[in-house]
């Protein structure tokens, strides 16, 4: 079935559209459940991030200037994350088994 990229703040919130803190990989069923249960989704997201990062994510989501920067930088952002994916693949191929950090483009 595969995994879905679930955005806590919808993809229309450009300030956090590409922010790893705003996303998580979910199976189809969990993705549908979180979308249909926003209070549970918020509780889970705050539990995972902690209160302070949860609040920062909300501020970033509502920052229209950050959103404008992201829209203008979409190509650069895409290239950044493609590079991150290649780096992570190389680390896995080299035998890394622990959690791999995804570096934010900002």
C-alpha positions in Angstrom: 0.0 0.0 0.0 2.9 2.4 0.7 3.2 5.5 2.8 1.6 9.0 2.4 3.2 12.3 3.2 0.7 13.7 5.7 0.8 17.5 6.3 -0.4 18.8 9.6 -1.0 22.2 8.2 -2.3 21.8 4.7 -0.1 22.2 1.6 -1.7 25.6 1.0 0.3 26.9 4.0 3.4 27.6 2.0 5.4 28.7 5.0 5.5 25.1 6.3 4.7 23.2 3.1 8.2 21.8 3.0 9.0 21.8 6.7 9.8 18.3 8.0 8.2 19.3 11.3 4.9 19.7 9.4 4.9 16.3 7.9 5.0 12.6 8.8 4.8 9.4 6.8 1.5 7.6 7.4 -0.2 4.6 5.9 -3.4 5.4 3.9 -5.7 4.4 6.8 -3.9 6.5 9.4 -3.7 9.5 7.0 -7.4 9.3 6.4 -8.1 9.0 10.2 -5.9 12.0 11.0 -7.6 14.1 8.3 -11.0 13.2 9.7 -10.0 13.8 13.3 -8.3 17.1 13.5 -8.3 17.3 17.3 -6.6 13.9 17.5 -4.1 14.9 14.8 -3.3 18.1 16.8 -2.8 16.1 20.0 -0.5 13.6 18.3 1.5 16.4 16.6 1.9 18.3 19.8 2.9 15.1 21.6 5.6 14.4 18.9 7.0 17.9 18.7 6.5 19.2 22.2 4.5 22.3 23.0 7.2 24.8 22.1 7.9 23.4 18.6 4.2 22.9 18.0 3.7 26.6 18.7 6.6 27.6 16.5 5.1 25.5 13.7 1.8 27.3 14.0 3.6 30.7 13.9 5.5 29.6 10.7 2.3 28.3 9.1 0.6 31.7 9.6 3.7 33.7 8.5 2.7 35.0 5.0 6.2 36.4 4.3 7.7 32.9 4.9 5.1 31.5 2.5 6.1 34.1 -0.2 9.7 33.1 0.2 8.9 29.4 -0.2 6.9 30.1 -3.3 9.7 32.0 -4.9 12.2 29.4 -3.8 10.3 26.2 -4.8 13.0 25.1 -7.3 15.8 25.6 -4.8 13.7 23.7 -2.1 13.0 20.8 -4.5 16.8 20.5 -5.2 17.6 20.7 -1.6 15.3 17.8 -0.7 16.4 15.7 -3.7 19.9 16.1 -2.3 18.8 15.1 1.1 17.1 12.0 -0.3 20.3 11.0 -2.2 22.4 11.6 1.0 20.0 9.4 3.0 20.0 6.7 0.3 23.9 6.7 0.4 23.9 6.4 4.2 21.5 3.5 4.1 23.5 1.8 1.3 26.6 2.3 3.6 24.9 0.3 6.3 23.4 3.1 8.5 20.3 1.7 10.3 19.5 4.4 12.8 17.2 7.3 12.4 18.4 9.7 9.6 17.8 13.4 10.1 16.3 15.4 7.2 17.8 18.8 7.2 15.3 21.6 6.6 15.9 23.9 3.7 15.8 27.0 5.8 
